[in-house]
């Protein structure tokens, strides 16, 4: 019998797993059936004891026989001969001794035929697969491929349902917050609902995601990155396999599309504009891939000088065309941005026009079951990059307009650089919540890359910044937050 048991995976007895391997050799058809689960690198993970290394070598030998000689050649004697044919390392010598011990000890032979031991071994292989899947969806999630991460979560959930014990140690390196977010996403998906994640993990966790039938507004000064946020929303939608219909009310078609390709491909805007003839094969592939994704997931319209009624009517016409072709209506709706055409809305005063315009956007989200994003500009000087001018946080006067908008939207996120950020590209995303006349603001530090017109939410993983206490809107009008 094996003399040393590994410290990891106390749920599984090392000798029982050895009996399970002998069961495979005595029933080689199972090797063919279970080959995808026999991932030896994940057998007793983080345990490098001599016996565990030897066991991995034995299983690797069995898999090589299946691959090169066929499962029919898997016998106790042939496995022994293949192990003994090349014993250049201590692990190979230990594997030969362990396999001899397994074949000679009647307990292993008896346990190999025990159905309880067989079930334990199959559970062990499922745990190996759980580790593999969990590592995969952790990687997908951290890379922003949330839809793929959720698919992995679904597979993991189904697999866990078949295992009769309380839990698995460290199934992934995701934090509890990350796993909770993915579980929210998975739960909504199973209910036929949709949640949109921004990619700022702390912010997404606090908000629980951006839901359908809701209007979410980003506010900021000139050059704060509002239009760049529309690029980011499209990138995130593609990663989450959601379709997007965006209407541009300010930018030129060619400029917007070039920046969007830069944001998706990661290639700098200036190079896309002036150096495409010098691109290597990989860069050309990246650009083509970005364009293919845009064709698959995104529709871009340009609504210069149009009112929202016309824009919304055209959006519904395109939805109807998609449905007629057997596709779903667009999931995410973006206007970049309504502030440019708010003067065409009803109302005598400017603030009335803005409020009515955004109320029309909220109504569109409610009636048509959309995840709707929009933008508004605050009334203060823009951020002058690299010119040494002081950058003040949004003050109370800015929030007064936001408070008015908060009556018709579900979330207000301000793009707000602080004094400490003026010498670099760091930025705060600030969530404003209004309740009973009190606005509470929480900031999340993120990164941005102006050269590629993209937000890089993962730069700080949404580090929470305590930037303000709660503020009563009717008091201290000139107080800075």
N, C-alpha and C positions, 0 to 999 in steps of 0.2 A: 504493500500500500504506500501511497505517497506520504513522505515524512513531514512535509511542510505545507501548510495551508496559507493562501494569500490573505492579506488583511482586507482587501477591497471586496465588496459584494458579499457581505456576511449572510445575505439571504440564501446564497447558493453554496453548497458544500463542494469543495474541490474534488473530492473523491466521487461524488455523484456526477459531476461533469465529465470526469474520466470514464465513468461507466457509460455515460451518454455517448461519448466518442466511440467506445467499443460497440455500442448499439448501432451506430452508423455503419461501422465496418461489417458487422454481421448482417446488416440490412442496407446494402449499397444503393438500393433504389431511393432511400431517403437522402443520400448525398446529392443526387440529381435534383430532388424536390426542394431541398433546403440550401442549395449552394449559395443563393443570394444572401442568406442569413449567416453563413459561416465566415464572418468578417473577423479574422483572427486578431487583427490589430486592436479590436475592441473587446477581446476576451479578457476579463478582469482588468479593466482600464486602470492605468496609473500603478500597476503592480508589475515590477520587473524582477520578482523572485525567480530563482533558477527553475523551479517546477513549472511556473506559469510560462516562462519562455519555452521550456521543453514541450509543454502541451500545445502551444501555438505552432511549434515546429511540426509536431505530429499531424495536426489538422491541415497545415499547409501542404505536407506530403500527401495526405489523402486527396486534397483538391487537385494537386498536380497529376496524380494518377488518373483521376476522373477526366481531367482535361486532355492528357496526352495518350492515355491507354484505354480510357473508357471506364464507366462505373462498374462494369462486369469484372474488371481486374482487381477491384478492391477486396482484398482478403487480409486476414491477420498476418499471414506469412509474407505476402507481397509488400505490405506496408513496412514490415520489419526489414525486409531486404533493401527497400529503397532508403530507409533511414540509415541502415548500416553501410550503404554503398559509399557514403562520403561523410566521414566524421572528423572534419577539420577544426571544429570549434567546440568549446565547452558545452554550448547549448545542444549541439548535435549529439555529443556523448551522453548528456543528461537525457535527451529525448530517447535514445536507444535503451538506456536503463529503465526509464519510466514505462516505455511501451512493453518491454520484457516483463516488468512487474505487473502491468495491467493484464497481459495475456496469461500470466502464471497464477495470479491470485484468483481463487474461485469466487471470492466476494464480488469482484468486478464483473465476472461472467454472470453470476446470479442477479446482481443489480441491473445489468444491461437488459435483462428480460423482464424486469419489474415495471409495471405500467406507471406506478407512481414516480419512479426515477425517470422514466421516459418523459412524463409530463413536466417534471422539474427541468429536464434538459431543454425541452422545447420552450418553456418559459424563459430560460436563460438566453436562448437564441433570439427570442422576441425582444428581450432587453437589449441585446446587441443591436438589433434593428432600431429600437427606440433611440439609443445613443446616436446612431448614424443619422436618423431622421432629424433628431433635435439639433444636432450640429449643423445639419443642412438648413433647417428653417431659421436657425440663429444667424447663419451667414447671409441667407436671403434677406432677412429682416434688416440686418445692419447695413446691407447694400441698398436698401430702399425698395426691394422687390417684395412688397407686402402681400400681393396676391399669391406669389409662390410660397411665401412663408405660411400663409393661411392653409394652402393645400397640404403642406407638410404637417400643420397642426391637425388637420382633419384625419390624415393617416395615423398620426400619433394617437389621437383620441380613440380611433377605432381599435388600434392595437392594445392600448391600455385596458380597454373594456374586456379583453380576452385573458388578462393576467390577474390572478387571484392573490395579490398582495398589496400592501398599502401604498407603496411608492417606490421610486427609483432615485438613487442618489445622483444629483448633478446631471440631469438629462441634457442640460445645455448650459452655456455660459451667459445666457440672458439673465438680466436681473428680474426680480419679482415684478417690478413695474412693467418691464417689457412683456413678460409672459401674461400679465393681467390685460395689457392692451391687446395682445394677440387673441386672447380668449374672448374679449369683448367683440373683436372683429369677427371671430369665428361664430360666436353666438348670434350676432346680427346676420351673418351670411346664412346660417341655417334657418333663420326665421324669414328669409327672403328680403331682409332689410339691407341698407347700405350705410357704411360709415366711411368717411374720407379722412385719411390721416395726412397731416401737413408734413410730417417727417421730423419735427422737433419733438423728441420723445417725451420730455417733461411736460410740454404744453399739450401734446395730444393726450397724455395720460390724465392731466387735470381736466381737460374739456370732455374727455371720453370720445373724441373724434367729432368730425363735422357731419351732421345728419342731413338727410333729404328733407324737402319741404321747409327749408330754412335759408335765410339770407345772412351771409358772413361778409363783413366789410373790413378791408384794410385801409387805414388812414395814414397819411404821412405828408411831409412837406415836399416841395419840388426836389427832384433828384434824390429822394430817400430810397428809391428802389421799388416803387409800386408796380410799374410795368414789368420789372424783373420778377416780381412775385407772381405775375400771371404766367411767366415762363416756368417758374417752379411748380405752380399748380398743375400745369400741363404735364411736366415731368412726373410728378407724383401720381397723377391720374393714369398715365401710361403704365407706371410700375404696378399700380393696383388694378390694371386691366379694366379701366373705366373710360368710356368715350366722352369727348369734350367738344362743346360748341362754343367758340369764343368769338365775340364781336369786338373789333378794334375801332375806337372812335377818335383816335388821335394820331397814331403812328402811321407811317407809310408802309404799304404792304411788303416791299422788298426788305426794308430795314427790320421790321418785326420778324419776318420769316428767317432772316439771317441770324438774328440774335437767338431765336428759338432753336435753330439748328446748332448754334454754339452751345446753348444751355444743355441740350440733350447729348451732343457728341463730346463736349468738353474741350473742343478746339476753339482757340481764341477768335473773337469776332474779326479783328484786323487781318488775320490769316485767311479767314473765309472770304474776306472782301478783296484781298490783294495777292494772295499767294497760293491759290488753289492749284495752279499749274505745277507747283513744286511739291505737292503732297505725295507722300509715299503710299504704298499699297494699303497699309493699315489705316492711315488717315482717310483715304478715299472710302474704305469699307465703313469707317465710323460715320462719315457723312451720309453715305447711302443708307446705312442702317437707321440713322435719325430720320431721314426723309421717308423711309418705309414705315416707320412707327407713326409718323405724322399722318401719312395716308391712311393707315389702318384705324387710328384712334381719334383723329382730330379734324374738325372742320373750322376753317378760319374765314370770317366775313369781315368786311370793312363797312362801317356805318357812319361815314362822315356826314354831319349835318342832318341826320335822320332823328326822328323822335323815337321814344321807347315803344310806342304802339306799333310802329312800322317794324322795328327790330324784332320785337316779340312775335309778331305775326309771321315774319319770315322764318324765325326759329321753329315755330310750330309746323310750318309747311315742310321744312326739312325733316322734322320728326315724322311727319306723316309719310314722307317718301321712304324713310328707313323702315317704318312698319310695313308698308306695302311690299317691300323687298324681303320681309321676313326678319328684320333686325329690330332690336329694342330702340326706343328713343334715346337721345343723348343723355348720359348720366349726369354730367357736370356742365353747368352753364356759367360762362364768365362774360362780363362786359368790362372792357378796359378803355375808359371807365365812364360810368353814368354821369359823373360830375361835369364832363365835357358837353353833355347834351341836356343837362338839367334845366337850362333856360327855356327849353321847349315844353316843359311840363306845366301843368296848371298852377295858378297862384299869382298873386300880385307882387309879393316880396321875394327876394332871392331865397331866403331860408324856407319859405313855403314851397317854392319850386323844387328845391333840393329834397325836402321832406316828401313831397308828393311823388317825385321821381323814384326815390328809393322805396317808397311804399308800393309803387307799381312793380318794382323788382321783387319785393317780398310776396306780393300777390301772385306773380308769375311762378315763384318757387312753390307756393302752397298749392295752387291749382294743378300744376303740371308735375308734381312730385320730383322736383329737381334739387340737386345740391348746387346752390347758387353762390357765386363769389362776385364781389364788386369792390370798387375803390372810391375813396374820397380824399380831397386835398385839404389839409389844415391851412389856416390863414396865417402863415408866418414865413420868414425868409427860408430859402432852401439851403441845403448843405453844400458848402463850397469845398470840394475835395482839395487837399494839399495847398490851401491858401491861408491857413493859419487863423481863420476866423473862429470865434468861439461858437460852440454848438450847444445850445441850451435844451434841456429836456422839454417835452411838451408841457405847456403851462395850463393854468386853469381856464384861460380864455379859449384855448384850443379845445379843451374838454367840453365846454359849453355846447359847441356844435356837435360834438360826439354824443353828448347827452340827448340832444334833440334826435339824432339819428338812432339812438338806442331804442327809441320807442317803436321803430319799424324794422329793426334787424335783430338777429339772434346773438351775434358775436361781433364785437369791435376789437380789432387787433391793430395797434398803432406801431408803425415802423419808426423807431425812435433812438437815435444815437445819443449817447451821454457825453459829458465833457471828457471823460477818460478815453473815449473811443475816437476822438477826432483825428488822431494821428495814424490810425490804421483802419482796417475794413471790418472791425467788430461792430456789432449792432445789437440792439435789444428789440425783441418783439414783445409788446406789452398788451396784455389782455385787460380790457376795461369792462367791469361788470357793474351795472346800476341796479340798486334795490332801495326803495323808499327814499329816493333822493340822495343816496350815498353811492359814490363811485369808488370801487376798490380796484386797484391796479397792481398786477404782478408781472414782472419782467422776466424774459427768458433770453439768455445770451446765445447768439448764433453767429455763424460766419457767412461771408458773402464773397463772391468772386466776380468783380465787375468786368474783367477781361473776357470771361465766358458768359456773362449775363446770367449768372446762376447763383441762387442761394445755396449755401452749404450747411444745412441744418445740423449735420453730424459733427461739425467742427468742435462744438462744445457740448454736444448731446443735450442741448436745451438746459444749460445750467441756470437754475433759478436765481434771479437777482432781486433782493428786497429793495425796491426803489422808492416806495411810497407807502405811507399809511393811508387809511381811508380818508376821503375828503368830502365834506358836505358842499354840494354845488352852490348853494345860496350864500355861503360864507366865504370870506377871504378870496375875492375874485382875482386879486393880483398875485396870490401865493403860488410860487413855483413848486411843483411836485418833485 
